[in-house]
Amino acid sequence: MIGISSDAQFRRLCSALGHEEWAIDPRFHANPDRVANVDALESLIGDVLRTQPRSHWVALFDQCDIANDPIQSPSQVLEDAQAAALGVFNQVNLTGEQPFVLPRLPIGLSMTPPAFQGPPPSVGEHGRAILLEAGYSEQEIEDLIRAGACAIPTAKSGDRA
């Protein structure tokens, strides 16, 4: 993935790719021109990129101060050093299943940072408590369950959650 957001960055990209002439080509001279001719430009850039491995272009673009990042497979993302350093994934253990990895909330709040609170609830697990909080009576909840309007496990004696 290559990120170009200005004409100066586009000129750097053209130079890095060995095609300075693209920067003065009327089809690509300014951003509106590049947007209007995106298919042609992507084809030209793709033809050049296919001549070298991804690692070559990442190193060159980094050296030339061109925003870029390789597109990764899901397994590569899970093993990415930057993702690990940022702690963007949480391992979740579900009863009777293999642990799996979920992304954490992609924002950071200094006063109330998002916290992982465990595995997702099973279907209807908190439904009764939610309906009680919303003002439904036990009888109304039982009527909703019998009517098939909601999937809530039936309450055991003394269990009100």
Steps between C-alpha positions, in 0.01 A plus 500: 500500500640837402369823650541810286314811615686782325663585171842511670451146631393386154821645353702306761312183407566555129869549572519189721329294229740635236228680305543872561309563174174397669517812718477725193256282306177707468299194609678490837633853556267592790286293735172560309676381184625186676152428636347540153762264355539263793466181293783596266719615788438186705586288197829683445596483867399133520718414201802649678420350840482150353869523400628470858391323818292684756795530742693700237220756460433533873868574566524744207179683587603527864834645389324749270245603766204358308215380720455129444419174670478149362158342489509205736311175535301452821771275646767762421293767674466280810879454506586863419755651740331841495159349579658310790672815629170688491312213664223509241390139550355307794488124538153375590436165664155353448373207698581178319663670201849592390606853593475753221617856444278809475599860427461742787307823470709711257500815711693604807350711776734620774237526775293196405710265289304217340539177693448146383216354704500138393335290235181608326175397672309200376168562328259654747746477790431852627157544340298460818711758689476743208123466479463537878712815487282629216195466726348168394355282775593135545156404370539717189842346434359147536220595257758628247699176532189282453398707196847443348567875493835456672745219566574511870594195701227421751578622851599241756360533846670791675680603176391846389788587262 
